[in-house]
């Protein structure tokens, strides 16, 4: 019985003509979760339906969100190249996506001034049902967490709930909006405050309006 050829993880989901003998620099030093992700064929990945998204958010099992493996590879390449050009991903977010000057300072209390908040697409969304739109709400003000637990304070949670209800739930059928804030360990961007909003099958015109016509980086990035 002959031995099976072992495919290097950096060859998975890559056409033969694009494969390299050495591991690309942007895939060096992956954490265990990302290594498992990049090593998985797209055909083995299961797209998450809305019901599962709601369960993950409700149970706070946010680590279960993952990108489609080939998209994760593109994301890693994008962040590697972007950090080289801009110094850090946070600098890119501030300079190119938000157009906010550092240091970021709010005009007033949370959610009281429209220019203290910006809603954009998640540039590299998870592997979800295509009807699910994943947005990120960026804020100039702190979303205060309890230092003992790392979770949002009751006051901060109530403020976000009010904003999400006014901005999103008022435009959507009941049960079609979920929001969450990543724990510090799961954040990909630490320097700029933000939380996530997911909407099931929203009106495209509403999304265009609330994001001011934003286009996610995954739709722009060319390799």
QUIMO-V733918 format. One record per backbone hydrogen bond with DSSP energy under -0.5 kcal/mol. NH is the residue of the N-H (numbers start at 0). CO is the residue of the C=O. If there is no record, write none. Layout:
nh->NH co->CO
nh->NH co->CO
This chain:
nh->6 co->4
nh->7 co->5
nh->10 co->7
nh->11 co->7
nh->11 co->8
nh->13 co->10
nh->17 co->14
nh->18 co->14
nh->18 co->15
nh->26 co->23
nh->27 co->24
nh->29 co->26
nh->34 co->30
nh->35 co->31
nh->36 co->32
nh->37 co->33
nh->38 co->34
nh->39 co->36
nh->43 co->40
nh->44 co->41
nh->46 co->44
nh->47 co->126
nh->52 co->48
nh->53 co->49
nh->54 co->50
nh->55 co->51
nh->56 co->52
nh->57 co->53
nh->58 co->54
nh->59 co->55
nh->59 co->56
nh->60 co->55
nh->61 co->59
nh->63 co->60
nh->64 co->61
nh->70 co->67
nh->71 co->67
nh->72 co->68
nh->73 co->69
nh->74 co->70
nh->75 co->71
nh->76 co->72
nh->77 co->73
nh->78 co->74
nh->79 co->75
nh->80 co->76
nh->81 co->77
nh->82 co->78
nh->83 co->79
nh->84 co->80
nh->85 co->81
nh->86 co->82
nh->87 co->85
nh->91 co->87
nh->92 co->88
nh->93 co->89
nh->94 co->90
nh->95 co->91
nh->96 co->91
nh->96 co->92
nh->97 co->92
nh->98 co->93
nh->99 co->93
nh->111 co->108
nh->115 co->112
nh->116 co->113
nh->117 co->137
nh->119 co->117
nh->119 co->135
nh->121 co->133
nh->122 co->120
nh->124 co->121
nh->126 co->65
nh->127 co->125
nh->128 co->47
nh->131 co->128
nh->132 co->130
nh->132 co->198
nh->133 co->131
nh->134 co->132
nh->134 co->196
nh->135 co->119
nh->136 co->194
nh->137 co->117
nh->137 co->135
nh->138 co->192
nh->139 co->115
nh->143 co->141
nh->145 co->150
nh->146 co->144
nh->148 co->145
nh->149 co->145
nh->152 co->143
nh->156 co->152
nh->157 co->153
nh->158 co->154
nh->159 co->155
nh->160 co->156
nh->161 co->157
nh->162 co->158
nh->163 co->159
nh->164 co->160
nh->165 co->161
nh->166 co->162
nh->167 co->163
nh->168 co->163
nh->169 co->164
nh->170 co->167
nh->171 co->167
nh->171 co->168
nh->175 co->172
nh->177 co->197
nh->179 co->195
nh->185 co->182
nh->186 co->182
nh->186 co->183
nh->189 co->187
nh->194 co->136
nh->195 co->179
nh->196 co->134
nh->197 co->177
nh->198 co->132
nh->199 co->175
nh->200 co->130
nh->200 co->198
nh->205 co->202
nh->206 co->202
nh->207 co->203
nh->208 co->204
nh->209 co->205
nh->210 co->206
nh->211 co->208
nh->212 co->207
nh->217 co->122
nh->218 co->215
nh->219 co->216
nh->220 co->216
